[in-house]
Amino acid sequence: MNNQQVVGSFHIANLIVRHLKGQLTDEELRELHYWINSNEANYELFELLKTTGATRDAMQCLRTYPAGEALFRFLRKLNNT
């Protein structure tokens, strides 16, 4: 996964979380719908994340994820390419 893909993934994740909280603008909602409808895997992932249990589990995973360590590894790989 390249840098642009990582940034895009985080952006979509942010849109999904904000959608679940009811905080999207009309433009952001159109962008999220475009992503959802762009392929079957995106649609299935979105439907899975809409369920309470899956969202709760995903959020717990994000809370315990060592973000600082991951960023360090990512930047190290980026500098080695």
Backbone as CSV, one residue per row, in Angstrom:
resi,resn,N_x,N_y,N_z,CA_x,CA_y,CA_z,C_x,C_y,C_z
1,MET,0.855,-1.168,0.000,0.000,0.000,0.000,0.905,1.236,0.000
2,ASN,0.679,2.130,-0.937,1.517,3.324,-1.001,0.933,4.439,-0.128
3,ASN,1.674,5.528,-0.025,1.293,6.647,0.836,-0.086,7.194,0.479
4,GLN,-0.363,7.351,-0.798,-1.652,7.889,-1.239,-2.803,6.955,-0.844
5,GLN,-2.583,5.656,-0.946,-3.610,4.688,-0.563,-3.872,4.731,0.944
6,VAL,-2.799,4.889,1.721,-2.943,4.971,3.174,-3.763,6.196,3.548
7,VAL,-3.419,7.335,2.971,-4.154,8.569,3.245,-5.617,8.415,2.833
8,GLY,-5.852,7.825,1.671,-7.218,7.601,1.207,-8.002,6.687,2.132
9,SER,-7.352,5.649,2.638,-8.014,4.720,3.557,-8.410,5.410,4.853
10,PHE,-7.503,6.228,5.386,-7.820,6.966,6.605,-8.954,7.958,6.355
11,HIS,-8.966,8.563,5.189,-10.021,9.522,4.855,-11.380,8.826,4.803
12,ILE,-11.434,7.681,4.158,-12.691,6.928,4.071,-13.118,6.453,5.458
13,ALA,-12.166,5.987,6.257,-12.494,5.560,7.622,-13.101,6.716,8.409
14,ASN,-12.531,7.896,8.246,-13.056,9.078,8.920,-14.476,9.389,8.444
15,LEU,-14.707,9.280,7.145,-16.053,9.521,6.619,-17.060,8.518,7.188
16,ILE,-16.656,7.267,7.286,-17.560,6.240,7.816,-17.905,6.535,9.272
17,VAL,-16.907,6.839,10.067,-17.153,7.145,11.483,-18.065,8.354,11.616
18,ARG,-17.788,9.392,10.850,-18.605,10.600,10.922,-20.020,10.351,10.402
19,HIS,-20.151,9.456,9.416,-21.487,9.078,8.932,-22.278,8.395,10.046
20,LEU,-21.634,7.478,10.756,-22.302,6.767,11.840,-22.723,7.717,12.956
21,LYS,-22.005,8.819,13.098,-22.350,9.831,14.104,-23.319,10.874,13.555
22,GLY,-23.634,10.810,12.254,-24.538,11.771,11.636,-23.911,13.136,11.431
23,GLN,-22.609,13.174,11.133,-21.878,14.436,11.059,-21.354,14.781,9.667
24,LEU,-21.838,14.138,8.613,-21.319,14.403,7.271,-22.046,15.567,6.599
25,THR,-21.285,16.329,5.825,-21.896,17.336,4.964,-22.487,16.614,3.752
26,ASP,-23.270,17.325,2.970,-23.840,16.719,1.756,-22.742,16.251,0.811
27,GLU,-21.701,17.047,0.658,-20.591,16.683,-0.233,-19.865,15.442,0.276
28,GLU,-19.625,15.371,1.576,-18.958,14.201,2.150,-19.832,12.956,2.008
29,LEU,-21.129,13.123,2.164,-22.039,11.992,1.998,-22.017,11.474,0.562
30,ARG,-21.973,12.384,-0.410,-21.859,11.967,-1.821,-20.546,11.212,-2.046
31,GLU,-19.458,11.707,-1.446,-18.161,11.043,-1.591,-18.202,9.638,-0.992
32,LEU,-18.804,9.509,0.182,-18.914,8.199,0.820,-19.774,7.264,-0.018
33,HIS,-20.899,7.744,-0.536,-21.754,6.912,-1.391,-21.013,6.471,-2.652
34,TYR,-20.216,7.354,-3.228,-19.426,6.988,-4.406,-18.473,5.843,-4.050
35,TRP,-17.794,5.962,-2.901,-16.859,4.922,-2.466,-17.603,3.606,-2.231
36,ILE,-18.734,3.666,-1.537,-19.514,2.461,-1.238,-19.934,1.759,-2.524
37,ASN,-20.372,2.525,-3.502,-20.895,1.955,-4.746,-19.824,1.641,-5.784
38,SER,-18.565,1.951,-5.483,-17.512,1.735,-6.481,-17.143,0.266,-6.652
39,ASN,-17.354,-0.549,-5.604,-17.153,-1.991,-5.764,-17.830,-2.759,-4.633
40,GLU,-18.013,-4.030,-4.843,-18.745,-4.887,-3.901,-18.053,-4.980,-2.548
41,ALA,-16.729,-5.037,-2.531,-15.995,-5.147,-1.266,-16.235,-3.921,-0.388
42,ASN,-16.244,-2.740,-0.993,-16.505,-1.520,-0.230,-17.912,-1.556,0.366
43,TYR,-18.880,-1.976,-0.440,-20.265,-2.074,0.024,-20.372,-3.039,1.202
44,GLU,-19.758,-4.206,1.073,-19.831,-5.212,2.130,-19.161,-4.724,3.407
45,LEU,-18.014,-4.052,3.277,-17.329,-3.515,4.454,-18.195,-2.467,5.146
46,PHE,-18.781,-1.573,4.373,-19.634,-0.543,4.952,-20.827,-1.165,5.677
47,GLU,-21.465,-2.143,5.066,-22.608,-2.804,5.698,-22.194,-3.493,6.996
48,LEU,-21.023,-4.111,7.003,-20.520,-4.763,8.208,-20.285,-3.740,9.316
49,LEU,-19.668,-2.616,8.964,-19.352,-1.601,9.964,-20.590,-0.905,10.511
50,LYS,-21.696,-0.968,9.784,-22.926,-0.353,10.278,-23.525,-1.119,11.453
51,THR,-23.177,-2.392,11.580,-23.716,-3.161,12.697,-23.015,-2.736,13.982
52,THR,-23.745,-2.672,15.045,-23.227,-2.169,16.316,-22.015,-2.949,16.797
53,GLY,-22.101,-4.253,16.766,-21.007,-5.071,17.272,-19.726,-4.890,16.485
54,ALA,-19.829,-4.887,15.183,-18.639,-4.736,14.345,-18.016,-3.368,14.537
55,THR,-18.841,-2.340,14.632,-18.318,-0.991,14.824,-17.654,-0.872,16.182
56,ARG,-18.294,-1.398,17.208,-17.717,-1.353,18.550,-16.372,-2.072,18.570
57,ASP,-16.303,-3.249,17.966,-15.057,-4.005,17.932,-13.976,-3.263,17.159
58,ALA,-14.355,-2.653,16.038,-13.380,-1.895,15.247,-12.865,-0.692,16.018
59,MET,-13.758,0.004,16.713,-13.337,1.169,17.491,-12.420,0.750,18.637
60,GLN,-12.710,-0.373,19.283,-11.848,-0.868,20.355,-10.468,-1.206,19.804
61,CYS,-10.439,-1.816,18.636,-9.166,-2.142,17.995,-8.370,-0.876,17.714
62,LEU,-9.043,0.158,17.227,-8.359,1.420,16.943,-7.833,2.067,18.215
63,ARG,-8.585,1.973,19.311,-8.149,2.576,20.573,-6.886,1.913,21.101
64,THR,-6.743,0.616,20.875,-5.597,-0.107,21.418,-4.456,-0.244,20.415
65,TYR,-4.655,0.249,19.201,-3.631,0.134,18.164,-2.469,1.067,18.483
66,PRO,-1.245,0.571,18.416,-0.078,1.416,18.707,0.218,2.369,17.541
67,ALA,-0.535,3.446,17.453,-0.447,4.364,16.311,0.940,4.972,16.164
68,GLY,1.553,5.352,17.272,2.887,5.945,17.199,3.901,4.985,16.600
69,GLU,3.849,3.755,17.032,4.749,2.730,16.504,4.479,2.485,15.022
70,ALA,3.212,2.423,14.654,2.852,2.203,13.250,3.325,3.353,12.376
71,LEU,3.165,4.579,12.858,3.628,5.739,12.104,5.136,5.686,11.927
72,PHE,5.866,5.328,12.977,7.318,5.220,12.893,7.715,4.186,11.837
73,ARG,7.070,3.008,11.846,7.388,1.970,10.858,7.052,2.437,9.448
74,PHE,5.914,3.106,9.300,5.496,3.614,7.993,6.508,4.625,7.458
75,LEU,6.898,5.573,8.287,7.855,6.597,7.850,9.210,5.983,7.527
76,ARG,9.612,4.992,8.299,10.878,4.312,8.031,10.821,3.619,6.671
77,LYS,9.705,2.937,6.367,9.552,2.291,5.063,9.505,3.319,3.946
78,LEU,8.834,4.421,4.186,8.725,5.476,3.189,10.099,6.040,2.846
79,ASN,10.937,6.200,3.839,12.280,6.741,3.623,13.216,5.741,2.963
80,ASN,12.910,4.464,3.073,13.751,3.430,2.471,13.403,3.154,1.020
81,THR,12.343,3.779,0.495,11.953,3.516,-0.890,12.530,4.532,-1.823
